[in-house]
Amino acid sequence: MDALPLGVFVRCPRDHEDFKTSLQAVERFGVHTIHLGAPRSQLGRSMAGRWRKMLTDRGIRVTAVFCGFDGNNYQTRQTARETVGLSPAATRAQRLAETLEMADFAHALGCDVIGMHLGSLPAEMQSLDYQNVAAALRCASDHCAQLGQSIHLETGAESAPMLLEFLRHVGQANIAVNFDPANFILYGTGDPMVALDLLATHVRSVHCKDACRIRVPGQPWHEDCALGSGDVGIERFVRELLRIGYRGPLTIERECSADWETDVAKSIQLLDRLLA
Ligand code: MG
């Protein structure tokens, strides 16, 4: 694989037609790697064989399948803390079971990485809740290891030192980091460049996403902005990735846009320029 191939985050397909439409957009962008949101339903996940062939025919490689769950609510930081990932105790067992199914889906798709927003970690390492989140993640990582897969944890919901401490605590060789610089700005969990330096040896995939610290009135906190127009400092981000020896895909993630395709196309031009 080329060093630093460009890619795009493709949202969880609603159905087969939706997946086909997304792949057509990826082809228009001229990129050959994607992160793919895992379908929520078993029916959706049963499409893996058919979708794998479509991907192969188009020369597109899924470099990570991202697990998401019904009930994840990113409307406010508070709802995100309460609802996202494996962190909430009430839904943990059910979501762990779904995570294993999503790993199986990724495997059937020929993908050796699943990514996830773990959710907000409990503050106290000694707490039962912290231990239970770690145990759930170990269970998922054991399942993934049997399939030859790694799990990449999305950054930003907690500070880099907290995530680092958690990674050491869990202590599984196949757990790494998907570094999303914009999330540190959105969640207010630290300077993304300092975080990158701290997590450097764990970073195995990245999201090229931007965000502004200053919100305009009425703007939801989770809303990102077009790559290069926010406070991440994309030029420096790419430079720092090269400095720490990262050579994996640069996957563009644009979450909230009225003109997703134009924004992604411009992001590709920007990254091409920075890499030239
Ligand atoms: Mg992300």
Residues whose N, C-alpha, C, O or C-beta is under 5 A from the ligand:
A	BS01	MG	D180 H207 E253
